Amino acid sequence: MSILLIAQNRDMKPVRDTLLREDPDLEVELWPAVRNPGAVQFAIAWNQPGEVFRQFPNLKAVSSFGAGADHLLSDPAIPPHIDILRLETDSIDRQMADYVEGACLQILRSFSQYMRQQMRGEWNQLPHTTREHLTIGILGLGRIGSLTARELANSGWNVSGWARSEKSLEGVRTFHGASELSGFLSATRILVCLLPLTNETEGILNLELFKKLKRPAHLINAGRGAHLVEEDLIYALDTGILQSATLDVFLEEPLPDTHPFWNRERVTITPHIAAITEPEDVAGQIVENYKRVISGMKPLHVIDRSRGY
Ligand code: GLV
């Protein structure tokens, strides 16, 4: 019996070493040099290559190495009877709240523009606004979205949130369902996407939605690249529907060298770092889930495949 660690573009050796410190008796396989594919019962995967899961006939569950599991839910090589899990940690929630608050403060105090002015040696005071005029609207009030909304509200921002089903959060004005989306958008100046990627949310950040925001509006996308219709963002920026976009996730990652986002002054790009999974934070959770899986117990944080999160 073993745990398989599998990722492209991420070195999983530190994860293996941390798991072995947590439990030295574990059998941990590191893709692609898997010694005994038949013994693999549990896998941790990030950005896995297509078809790879067909090599492990005795797999019982696969966990994402992050909070999102869309890369597993959309993988046809993972049979429907296999449990798909996500990681849930306070550190991931906190990092995301910090990222969003940092991006909101950047918008409030124009740090990006001042940075560019500095590079040009330019002393120029830009128009000033206050946080009361910048209502933040958070799309997605799961565990990460809720913490982010609460933290922003505690820091004195006007915050509202939208989710598929009804939620109640202290200090946050909440909206739910398709019928309340337009009302949510019409009061929002900084739109933050923290949704899971599902069939329903793919392409949700499109021109029609941007037009419903209170102007001048800003976008922060730390969900998934496929939430955003990229050409609609370019049009919205060029026509003043949106004033700026802060993007951590992209349809293609790494963002290709020739991508038009790179050269846009109003686009701030970060390389998918809004919430990084640290091996020390998740080793205990991974080992517990592995033990649950091999002893036939229900693992923690199983994704509901019908909802997609
Ligand atoms: C990062 O994108 C994650 O899903 O944790």
Boltz pocket constraint, residues with backbone or C-beta under 6 A from the ligand:
constraints:
  - pocket:
      binder: B
      contacts: [[A, 65], [A, 66], [A, 67], [A, 68], [A, 69], [A, 92], [A, 222], [A, 223], [A, 275], [A, 277]]
      max_distance: 6.0
